[in-house]
């Protein structure tokens, strides 16, 4: 997937509509006054944008507030089904959740960010900020690092140049030298570890799903509390289990 590009002559009305959608996604229902303040425009302008989005079933107005409409779910479902690996990974993700009793995610990369497209909860799964559809920085979590390590070097450079290496916790990689050392380690052993890099007290392991050229098209991760995912269980047992699952998925995709 290509990175977002700068448009020489952006369409202002489209950009404002996207800005409103992003604002409501991140902040929940909002009044016209709140949207106006966010956009820094006239109230009449914000009102026209909101009413246009509402007329197209993209927003819902309730109690003088606007929120995202469920129509966005339709777009997300269609977008997810365009990934050939989605249907293939579902039973494997479910099986891993059942076997490990932890949280399992499948993530893909779009525009230099990771997106969770499917997940399953084991009996002992813990709650985190991760959710379906949310964009994340690749370097901050196990699945993302697994994907990043199996992209061409020039693309890794482009992603880092575009987004930088922002920290999620005090353990997140924020140095390019440290990132490249980590990428080399991941490539040598075939999987990535997340040691409290996305959530304090959480460990995870991620392995890439690669195409015939060895480039990552997605990744699967297993995450859980640091007290459970540690020692030989994290560094020996889970890698063997995860790499075996990813190998099975890769073979099935190659012969789909």
Buried (B, 14 or more C-beta within 10 A) or exposed (E): EEBEEEEEEEEEEEEBBEBBBEBBEEEEBBBBEBBBEBBEBEEEBBBBBBBBBBEEEBBBBEEEBBBBBEEBEEEEEEEBEEBEBBEBBBEBBBBBBEEBBBBBBBBBBBBBBBBBBBBBBBEEBBEBEBEEEEEBBBBBBBBBBBBBBBBEEEBBEBBBEEBEBEEBBEBBBBEBEEBBEBBEBBEEEBBBBBBBBBBEEBBBBBBBBBBEEEEBBBBBBBBBBBEBBEEEBBBEEBBEBBBEBBEEBBEEBEEE
